[in-house]
């Protein structure tokens, strides 16, 4: 073997290895790896710039349209899908309501109650007093919060809460008071969910600004509107006879020329769930 080659070769397990050539192979491999990592970094920076550009574009569009969204949450939020079962009220529970109430239970899950003494409402609805009445006179009243007052329909709706988050527009988790024309509550209907538990890992939801973007892109934001409130709760995505699957949901209240609209946006998928316009006064309208 030539002396020059002997300098480059060494015995390894009975096999001659050309260390110079092997060194070149490693250098080329690491160079390819560096190029790959550099490409990944550049793509990530590009994506970040595109996202920043999109944010700037969105902010410009909202500002040009005169949209005030200064009060919405800005911090990242994590949440998860939940499951829940329809509550069946026991006879023992219903017995607690017999005083001053004529109670009928349908299918074990819907309570209808006629009040022996109707409750007179003041000219200006006092939410705090009404919530206290609910806590004192309705089963598990502390688990419900004021939703809206529809004067035209003569109903006051409370939504059930889980960890201080509303279960929005859920027929299996609400409390509806029926109001006479002379502003007296004479009866109510109650449903409830129980065993509300997570069924997925915590993950970051769409930020509130993305929910605003969704309704803006769907032309649900009129010029010179204000996002009066952005609140996170849950909405039913799967509804079976005795159980439900709930998804995190943004509830946006939009004010325009003194009128307010309530819009729900899926906080994972970024889709408008439904929007309501009318004479209903929401929690964010009545003081």
NUDOLO-617733 format. One record per residue (C-alpha): residue number from 1; residue in three letters; x negated, y, z negated. Coordinates in steps of 0.05 Angstrom, whole numbers, padded with zeros to 5 digits. Each point is the difference from the previous one (the first is absolute). Example, Ala and Ser with C-alpha at 12.3 -4.5 7.8 and 13.67 -1.06 7.14 Angstrom:
2
+-----+---------+--------+--------+--------+
: num : residuo :     xx :     yy :     zz :
+-----+---------+--------+--------+--------+
:   1 :     ALA : -00246 : -00090 : -00156 :
:   2 :     SER : -00027 :  00069 :  00013 :
+-----+---------+--------+--------+--------+
//
This chain:
287
+-----+---------+--------+--------+--------+
: num : residuo :     xx :     yy :     zz :
+-----+---------+--------+--------+--------+
:   1 :     UNK :  00000 :  00000 :  00000 :
:   2 :     UNK : -00026 :  00068 :  00017 :
:   3 :     UNK : -00027 :  00042 : -00058 :
:   4 :     UNK :  00048 :  00058 :  00018 :
:   5 :     UNK :  00060 : -00045 : -00006 :
:   6 :     UNK : -00026 : -00029 : -00065 :
:   7 :     UNK :  00005 :  00068 : -00032 :
:   8 :     UNK :  00074 :  00004 :  00018 :
:   9 :     UNK :  00020 : -00072 : -00018 :
:  10 :     UNK :  00004 : -00035 : -00067 :
:  11 :     UNK :  00022 : -00070 : -00020 :
:  12 :     UNK :  00069 : -00004 : -00033 :
:  13 :     UNK :  00024 : -00070 : -00016 :
:  14 :     UNK : -00042 : -00029 :  00055 :
:  15 :     UNK :  00027 :  00050 :  00051 :
:  16 :     UNK : -00040 :  00057 :  00028 :
:  17 :     UNK :  00037 :  00066 : -00008 :
:  18 :     UNK : -00016 :  00062 :  00041 :
:  19 :     UNK :  00007 :  00052 : -00056 :
:  20 :     UNK : -00011 :  00058 :  00047 :
:  21 :     UNK :  00059 : -00022 :  00043 :
:  22 :     UNK :  00043 : -00015 : -00061 :
:  23 :     UNK : -00016 :  00070 : -00027 :
:  24 :     UNK :  00024 :  00030 :  00066 :
:  25 :     UNK :  00065 : -00040 : -00003 :
:  26 :     UNK :  00013 :  00026 : -00071 :
:  27 :     UNK : -00014 :  00071 :  00021 :
:  28 :     UNK :  00049 : -00006 :  00059 :
:  29 :     UNK :  00053 : -00032 : -00045 :
:  30 :     UNK : -00005 :  00054 : -00053 :
:  31 :     UNK :  00001 :  00053 :  00055 :
:  32 :     UNK :  00065 : -00030 :  00027 :
:  33 :     UNK :  00029 : -00001 : -00071 :
:  34 :     UNK : -00020 :  00073 : -00010 :
:  35 :     UNK :  00033 :  00019 :  00066 :
:  36 :     UNK :  00063 : -00037 : -00021 :
:  37 :     UNK :  00003 :  00033 : -00068 :
:  38 :     UNK : -00014 :  00068 :  00031 :
:  39 :     UNK :  00057 : -00011 :  00049 :
:  40 :     UNK :  00047 : -00019 : -00056 :
:  41 :     UNK : -00020 :  00062 : -00039 :
:  42 :     UNK :  00011 :  00045 :  00061 :
:  43 :     UNK :  00068 : -00031 :  00013 :
:  44 :     UNK :  00020 :  00011 : -00072 :
:  45 :     UNK : -00023 :  00072 :  00003 :
:  46 :     UNK :  00038 :  00008 :  00065 :
:  47 :     UNK :  00063 : -00029 : -00032 :
:  48 :     UNK : -00008 :  00046 : -00059 :
:  49 :     UNK : -00008 :  00060 :  00046 :
:  50 :     UNK :  00062 : -00021 :  00039 :
:  51 :     UNK :  00039 : -00007 : -00065 :
:  52 :     UNK : -00025 :  00068 : -00024 :
:  53 :     UNK :  00018 :  00029 :  00068 :
:  54 :     UNK :  00069 : -00032 : -00005 :
:  55 :     UNK :  00008 :  00029 : -00070 :
:  56 :     UNK : -00021 :  00069 :  00025 :
:  57 :     UNK :  00048 : -00007 :  00059 :
:  58 :     UNK :  00057 : -00021 : -00046 :
:  59 :     UNK : -00014 :  00057 : -00048 :
:  60 :     UNK : -00002 :  00049 :  00058 :
:  61 :     UNK :  00066 : -00026 :  00028 :
:  62 :     UNK :  00033 :  00003 : -00068 :
:  63 :     UNK : -00026 :  00070 : -00014 :
:  64 :     UNK :  00020 :  00024 :  00070 :
:  65 :     UNK :  00070 : -00027 : -00014 :
:  66 :     UNK :  00003 :  00036 : -00066 :
:  67 :     UNK :  00004 : -00065 : -00041 :
:  68 :     UNK : -00016 :  00008 : -00074 :
:  69 :     UNK : -00028 : -00066 : -00027 :
:  70 :     UNK : -00045 :  00029 : -00054 :
:  71 :     UNK :  00035 : -00037 : -00057 :
:  72 :     UNK : -00008 : -00072 :  00024 :
:  73 :     UNK : -00047 : -00049 : -00036 :
:  74 :     UNK : -00070 : -00002 :  00029 :
:  75 :     UNK : -00036 : -00055 : -00040 :
:  76 :     UNK : -00005 : -00071 :  00028 :
:  77 :     UNK :  00053 : -00047 : -00028 :
:  78 :     UNK :  00002 : -00076 : -00004 :
:  79 :     UNK :  00064 : -00042 : -00004 :
:  80 :     UNK :  00027 : -00068 :  00018 :
:  81 :     UNK :  00061 : -00039 :  00024 :
:  82 :     UNK :  00048 : -00021 : -00055 :
:  83 :     UNK :  00053 : -00053 : -00008 :
:  84 :     UNK :  00063 :  00007 : -00042 :
:  85 :     UNK :  00061 : -00041 : -00019 :
:  86 :     UNK :  00072 :  00023 : -00004 :
:  87 :     UNK :  00019 :  00004 : -00074 :
:  88 :     UNK :  00060 : -00040 : -00025 :
:  89 :     UNK :  00029 :  00034 : -00061 :
:  90 :     UNK :  00016 : -00046 : -00058 :
:  91 :     UNK :  00065 :  00002 : -00040 :
:  92 :     UNK : -00040 :  00022 : -00060 :
:  93 :     UNK : -00028 :  00059 :  00037 :
:  94 :     UNK :  00068 :  00020 :  00028 :
:  95 :     UNK :  00030 : -00004 : -00070 :
:  96 :     UNK : -00042 :  00060 : -00020 :
:  97 :     UNK :  00040 :  00043 :  00049 :
:  98 :     UNK :  00070 : -00016 : -00027 :
:  99 :     UNK :  00003 :  00062 : -00043 :
: 100 :     UNK :  00036 :  00056 :  00038 :
: 101 :     UNK : -00010 : -00037 :  00066 :
: 102 :     UNK :  00044 : -00048 :  00040 :
: 103 :     UNK : -00050 : -00046 :  00033 :
: 104 :     UNK :  00006 : -00047 :  00060 :
: 105 :     UNK : -00058 : -00042 :  00024 :
: 106 :     UNK : -00001 : -00026 :  00072 :
: 107 :     UNK : -00044 : -00060 :  00018 :
: 108 :     UNK : -00037 :  00012 : -00065 :
: 109 :     UNK : -00043 :  00054 :  00032 :
: 110 :     UNK :  00045 :  00061 :  00009 :
: 111 :     UNK :  00030 :  00037 : -00059 :
: 112 :     UNK :  00061 :  00044 :  00011 :
: 113 :     UNK :  00018 :  00043 : -00060 :
: 114 :     UNK :  00060 :  00046 : -00011 :
: 115 :     UNK : -00014 :  00052 : -00054 :
: 116 :     UNK :  00052 :  00009 : -00054 :
: 117 :     UNK : -00022 :  00071 : -00008 :
: 118 :     UNK : -00023 :  00033 :  00066 :
: 119 :     UNK : -00063 :  00042 : -00004 :
: 120 :     UNK :  00008 :  00073 :  00020 :
: 121 :     UNK : -00056 :  00028 :  00042 :
: 122 :     UNK : -00023 :  00072 : -00007 :
: 123 :     UNK :  00003 :  00047 :  00060 :
: 124 :     UNK : -00074 : -00009 :  00008 :
: 125 :     UNK : -00021 : -00073 : -00006 :
: 126 :     UNK : -00047 : -00011 : -00059 :
: 127 :     UNK : -00043 : -00060 :  00019 :
: 128 :     UNK : -00033 : -00007 : -00069 :
: 129 :     UNK :  00068 : -00005 : -00035 :
: 130 :     UNK :  00025 : -00050 :  00052 :
: 131 :     UNK : -00062 : -00043 : -00007 :
: 132 :     UNK :  00009 :  00000 : -00075 :
: 133 :     UNK :  00072 : -00022 :  00009 :
: 134 :     UNK : -00024 : -00057 :  00044 :
: 135 :     UNK : -00051 : -00023 : -00051 :
: 136 :     UNK :  00053 : -00001 : -00055 :
: 137 :     UNK :  00059 : -00030 :  00037 :
: 138 :     UNK : -00026 : -00044 :  00057 :
: 139 :     UNK : -00036 : -00067 : -00005 :
: 140 :     UNK : -00075 :  00011 :  00008 :
: 141 :     UNK :  00015 :  00073 :  00014 :
: 142 :     UNK : -00072 :  00020 : -00013 :
: 143 :     UNK : -00019 : -00038 :  00064 :
: 144 :     UNK :  00039 :  00047 :  00046 :
: 145 :     UNK : -00015 :  00069 :  00025 :
: 146 :     UNK :  00042 :  00054 :  00035 :
: 147 :     UNK :  00002 : -00008 :  00075 :
: 148 :     UNK :  00053 :  00047 :  00029 :
: 149 :     UNK :  00067 :  00034 : -00010 :
: 150 :     UNK :  00047 : -00002 :  00059 :
: 151 :     UNK :  00055 :  00049 : -00017 :
: 152 :     UNK :  00039 : -00014 :  00063 :
: 153 :     UNK :  00002 : -00075 : -00012 :
: 154 :     UNK :  00009 :  00009 : -00075 :
: 155 :     UNK : -00059 : -00044 : -00019 :
: 156 :     UNK : -00062 :  00007 : -00044 :
: 157 :     UNK : -00053 : -00052 :  00016 :
: 158 :     UNK : -00056 : -00024 : -00046 :
: 159 :     UNK : -00055 : -00046 :  00026 :
: 160 :     UNK : -00033 : -00054 : -00040 :
: 161 :     UNK : -00074 :  00012 : -00014 :
: 162 :     UNK : -00060 : -00045 : -00006 :
: 163 :     UNK : -00062 :  00028 : -00033 :
: 164 :     UNK :  00030 :  00070 :  00010 :
: 165 :     UNK :  00010 : -00012 :  00075 :
: 166 :     UNK :  00069 :  00002 :  00030 :
: 167 :     UNK :  00031 : -00059 :  00037 :
: 168 :     UNK :  00028 :  00043 :  00056 :
: 169 :     UNK :  00070 : -00011 :  00028 :
: 170 :     UNK :  00005 : -00070 : -00027 :
: 171 :     UNK :  00071 : -00027 : -00008 :
: 172 :     UNK : -00026 : -00052 : -00049 :
: 173 :     UNK : -00035 :  00051 : -00044 :
: 174 :     UNK :  00045 :  00061 : -00008 :
: 175 :     UNK :  00049 :  00034 : -00047 :
: 176 :     UNK :  00056 :  00039 :  00033 :
: 177 :     UNK :  00046 :  00046 : -00039 :
: 178 :     UNK :  00067 :  00019 :  00032 :
: 179 :     UNK :  00022 :  00071 : -00010 :
: 180 :     UNK :  00070 :  00029 :  00005 :
: 181 :     UNK :  00013 :  00066 :  00035 :
: 182 :     UNK :  00005 :  00034 : -00067 :
: 183 :     UNK : -00072 : -00022 : -00012 :
: 184 :     UNK :  00013 : -00056 : -00049 :
: 185 :     UNK : -00037 : -00066 :  00001 :
: 186 :     UNK :  00053 : -00054 : -00007 :
: 187 :     UNK : -00037 : -00065 :  00019 :
: 188 :     UNK : -00065 : -00029 :  00023 :
: 189 :     UNK : -00031 : -00059 :  00037 :
: 190 :     UNK : -00065 : -00032 : -00021 :
: 191 :     UNK : -00048 : -00050 :  00032 :
: 192 :     UNK : -00071 : -00018 : -00020 :
: 193 :     UNK : -00062 : -00038 :  00021 :
: 194 :     UNK : -00044 : -00039 : -00048 :
: 195 :     UNK : -00065 : -00039 :  00000 :
: 196 :     UNK : -00033 :  00052 :  00044 :
: 197 :     UNK : -00070 : -00027 :  00013 :
: 198 :     UNK : -00057 :  00011 :  00049 :
: 199 :     UNK : -00008 : -00050 :  00057 :
: 200 :     UNK : -00062 :  00030 :  00033 :
: 201 :     UNK : -00066 :  00031 : -00018 :
: 202 :     UNK : -00006 :  00074 : -00013 :
: 203 :     UNK : -00020 :  00038 :  00062 :
: 204 :     UNK : -00005 :  00072 :  00021 :
: 205 :     UNK :  00065 :  00027 :  00029 :
: 206 :     UNK :  00008 :  00054 :  00052 :
: 207 :     UNK : -00014 :  00068 : -00033 :
: 208 :     UNK :  00057 :  00049 : -00005 :
: 209 :     UNK : -00028 :  00043 :  00057 :
: 210 :     UNK :  00009 : -00061 :  00046 :
: 211 :     UNK :  00073 : -00005 : -00021 :
: 212 :     UNK :  00008 :  00073 :  00017 :
: 213 :     UNK : -00034 : -00014 :  00067 :
: 214 :     UNK :  00050 : -00057 :  00014 :
: 215 :     UNK :  00061 :  00044 : -00009 :
: 216 :     UNK : -00034 :  00056 :  00038 :
: 217 :     UNK : -00014 : -00045 :  00060 :
: 218 :     UNK :  00072 : -00025 : -00004 :
: 219 :     UNK :  00025 :  00072 :  00005 :
: 220 :     UNK :  00031 : -00003 : -00069 :
: 221 :     UNK : -00036 :  00063 : -00022 :
: 222 :     UNK :  00029 :  00065 :  00025 :
: 223 :     UNK : -00044 :  00062 :  00006 :
: 224 :     UNK : -00009 :  00039 : -00065 :
: 225 :     UNK :  00019 : -00060 : -00043 :
: 226 :     UNK : -00028 : -00016 : -00068 :
: 227 :     UNK : -00017 : -00068 : -00028 :
: 228 :     UNK :  00034 :  00011 : -00067 :
: 229 :     UNK : -00021 : -00067 : -00030 :
: 230 :     UNK : -00038 : -00063 :  00019 :
: 231 :     UNK :  00013 : -00057 : -00048 :
: 232 :     UNK : -00020 : -00073 :  00002 :
: 233 :     UNK :  00050 : -00055 : -00014 :
: 234 :     UNK :  00025 : -00065 :  00030 :
: 235 :     UNK :  00049 : -00020 :  00055 :
: 236 :     UNK :  00027 : -00069 :  00018 :
: 237 :     UNK : -00031 : -00033 :  00062 :
: 238 :     UNK :  00027 : -00070 : -00011 :
: 239 :     UNK :  00069 : -00008 : -00033 :
: 240 :     UNK :  00025 : -00070 : -00017 :
: 241 :     UNK :  00060 : -00019 : -00041 :
: 242 :     UNK : -00035 : -00003 : -00067 :
: 243 :     UNK : -00068 :  00030 :  00013 :
: 244 :     UNK : -00036 :  00056 :  00037 :
: 245 :     UNK : -00068 :  00022 :  00025 :
: 246 :     UNK : -00017 :  00073 : -00013 :
: 247 :     UNK : -00051 :  00042 :  00036 :
: 248 :     UNK : -00033 :  00064 : -00024 :
: 249 :     UNK :  00037 :  00059 :  00031 :
: 250 :     UNK : -00010 :  00075 :  00004 :
: 251 :     UNK :  00062 :  00042 : -00015 :
: 252 :     UNK : -00008 :  00068 :  00032 :
: 253 :     UNK :  00048 :  00058 : -00014 :
: 254 :     UNK : -00002 :  00051 :  00056 :
: 255 :     UNK :  00029 :  00070 : -00009 :
: 256 :     UNK :  00020 :  00044 :  00058 :
: 257 :     UNK :  00040 :  00064 : -00005 :
: 258 :     UNK :  00029 : -00020 : -00068 :
: 259 :     UNK :  00021 : -00070 :  00024 :
: 260 :     UNK : -00036 : -00063 : -00023 :
: 261 :     UNK : -00009 : -00067 :  00032 :
: 262 :     UNK : -00025 : -00065 : -00030 :
: 263 :     UNK : -00046 : -00044 :  00042 :
: 264 :     UNK : -00030 : -00068 : -00017 :
: 265 :     UNK : -00065 : -00024 :  00032 :
: 266 :     UNK : -00030 : -00070 : -00008 :
: 267 :     UNK : -00065 :  00013 : -00037 :
: 268 :     UNK : -00035 : -00060 :  00031 :
: 269 :     UNK :  00025 :  00000 :  00072 :
: 270 :     UNK :  00013 :  00074 :  00009 :
: 271 :     UNK :  00070 : -00007 :  00027 :
: 272 :     UNK :  00060 :  00044 : -00015 :
: 273 :     UNK :  00050 : -00044 : -00038 :
: 274 :     UNK :  00059 :  00047 :  00001 :
: 275 :     UNK :  00018 :  00072 : -00007 :
: 276 :     UNK :  00060 :  00032 : -00033 :
: 277 :     UNK :  00029 :  00069 :  00011 :
: 278 :     UNK :  00061 :  00028 : -00034 :
: 279 :     UNK :  00027 :  00031 : -00063 :
: 280 :     UNK : -00035 : -00047 : -00048 :
: 281 :     UNK : -00041 :  00034 : -00053 :
: 282 :     UNK : -00063 : -00040 : -00015 :
: 283 :     UNK : -00042 : -00002 : -00063 :
: 284 :     UNK : -00043 :  00054 :  00031 :
: 285 :     UNK :  00057 :  00047 :  00014 :
: 286 :     UNK :  00038 :  00004 : -00065 :
: 287 :     UNK : -00031 :  00034 : -00061 :
+-----+---------+--------+--------+--------+
//
